[in-house]
Amino acid sequence: MSVRLHPHAQARLIERGATEAEVIATVESGTPFAAQFGRTGFRRNFSFNAEWRGTVYTMKKVEVIAVKENEDWLVITVIVKYF
């Protein structure tokens, strides 16, 4: 199984503060959930302990929305929540 990123997802990585490694780890070992339009979501928490846009957070949750293509996953978008 491989994980590929759609150009939209790649752009969201930068603006939302996730790394490609975090996205791949989320798909490979995160908690799956049903998403809209028959897609699959995955979520996983990561230790952060850093500043994001002027506020220090200890954790961040990466949520990935993906679609299965044969044996691979195509990541459509990435959502990051800091807490």
C-alpha positions in Angstrom: 0.0 0.0 0.0 1.3 3.5 -0.9 0.0 6.9 0.1 -0.1 9.6 -2.6 -1.1 13.3 -2.0 -3.3 15.2 -4.4 -2.0 18.7 -5.2 -4.8 20.2 -3.1 -3.6 18.1 -0.1 0.0 19.1 -0.7 -0.9 22.7 -0.6 -2.9 22.2 2.6 0.1 20.7 4.4 2.0 23.9 4.2 -0.8 26.3 5.2 -2.1 24.1 8.0 1.2 23.0 9.6 1.4 19.2 8.9 4.2 17.3 7.4 4.0 14.7 4.7 5.4 12.1 7.2 2.5 12.9 9.6 0.0 12.5 6.9 1.4 9.1 5.8 1.5 7.9 9.5 -2.1 9.0 9.9 -3.2 6.9 7.0 -1.1 4.0 8.0 -1.9 3.9 11.7 -4.6 6.4 12.5 -8.2 5.8 13.4 -10.4 5.4 10.3 -13.9 7.0 10.1 -16.5 7.4 7.4 -16.3 10.7 5.5 -18.6 12.4 2.9 -19.0 11.1 -0.6 -17.9 7.6 0.2 -14.4 8.7 1.2 -12.5 7.5 4.3 -11.1 9.8 7.0 -8.2 9.0 9.3 -7.2 10.8 12.4 -4.2 10.7 14.7 -2.8 12.9 17.5 0.8 13.9 17.6 2.9 15.5 20.3 3.6 19.1 19.2 5.0 21.2 22.1 5.6 24.2 19.9 4.2 27.5 18.7 1.7 27.8 15.9 0.6 31.3 14.9 1.5 32.9 18.1 0.2 30.3 20.6 2.0 27.3 22.1 0.2 24.0 21.8 1.1 20.6 23.3 -0.7 18.4 20.8 -2.0 18.5 17.2 -4.6 16.3 15.6 -4.1 15.5 11.9 -7.2 14.4 10.0 -6.8 13.1 6.5 -9.6 12.6 3.9 -8.6 10.0 1.3 -10.0 7.7 -1.4 -8.9 4.2 -2.1 -7.5 3.6 -5.5 -6.8 -0.1 -6.0 -4.5 -0.9 -3.1 -3.3 2.7 -2.6 -4.7 5.7 -0.8 -5.0 9.1 -2.5 -5.1 11.9 0.1 -7.6 14.6 -0.9 -7.2 17.0 1.9 -5.6 17.5 5.3 -7.1 19.2 8.4 -5.0 20.1 11.4 -6.3 21.0 14.9 -4.1 22.3 17.6 -4.8 21.9 21.3 
